[in-house]
Amino acid sequence: MSADKAYSNRKIRTYLRKRGIRHVIPEKKDHKAARLHRGSRGGRPPGFDKDRYKDRNTVERAIGKLKQFRAVATRYAKRGYVYLGTVTAAALLIWLRS
C-alpha cells in the first residue's frame, strides 16, 4: 500500500503491520525531527522504499485519467459489475487513444 504523508502515524502503521500489509508511507518532517531529538529512545525510522513510492504517481495518474469519464467519476451504476464494465470500457478507450 502506498500513501502520502497525511497517513504517516503510528496507529496506521501498526494496523498495517499487524495485517501483514507492506506499506510505503513517507515520514513527516516533524515526526522525524521529534524522533531524532529523542536520540536512541526515538526508535528506528520506518521503512521507506523510494522506488515503490515513485510507482504511486503512475497509479494516481491512471485514476485521474479514468475519472475524466463522467460515468466513472460519478458512479451512476448501481451494480458493481456494471461499474466494473464502465471502468473497463474507459480504460480500453484510454489505451486505444495512447
N, C-alpha and C positions, 0 to 999 in steps of 0.2 A: 504494500500500500504506500502510495506517495501522497504527501500532503504538504501544505505550506507552513510557515512559522506560526500561524494562528493556532494550529493544533499541537504545538510543542509544549506539552505539560506532562507532568509525571503520571497523572491519572490515566491519560490516553495511552501513553507508552506502556504502562503496567498492564492495562487491559489487553492491548495487542500482544504483548509478550506472553501473557497467560494463555491466550488463544493460539499461540504459535504462528502469528501473522508477522511476516517480515515487513518492516516499515522503513521508509526513508523520509524522515522529518528533520529539517534543519533546526539547529538550536538557536533560540532567541539571543540577541546580544546581551540583554540584561541578565538572563539566566546563566550565560557563560561567564559574565563578569562576577556574578554572585558565587558561582562555583569556584572560580579561581581565587576569589577573596577568602573563601573558607580554607583554602590550601588543601592539605591531604585529606581533610574531613569532607571536602566538597564532592568526592567521588570521581568516578571516571566519566569522561564525556560520552554522550550517547553515540552509538554507531551511526555513521552517515556515509553513504556511497554517492559521490558526486555524479558518476556516470548514470546510475539509475535515476537520480533526480532530474538529470537533463532529459531523459525519456519522457518525463511527466509533461513537458512542454508539447511534445508531439501529440500526446493523448488529448490535452486541452485544446489544441488547435483543431483536431479532428472533431471533437464535440462541438466546438464553435461553428465549424462548417455544417454539421448536422442541424444545429439549431437555426440556421438560416432558412430552413424549410419550416413553414408555419405549422404544418401538421405535427412535426416532431417537437417543435418548441412548446406548443400549447397543449399537446397530448389530448386531442379531441377524442381519440379512440377509447372506448370503454373497456375493451378486452385486451389482454396482454398480447395475445398472438396477432391481433390486428395492428397494434402499435409496433410489434417486432417487424411485421411486414412493411410498415411505413418507414421504419428506420433502415431496413434492408434496402428498400427501393431508393431512399435518399442517398445511402452510401454507394449504391450502384451508379446513380447519376453523378455523384461527385467523382467516382473512379473513372467513369466514361469521359467526363469533361477534362480530366487532367492528362 
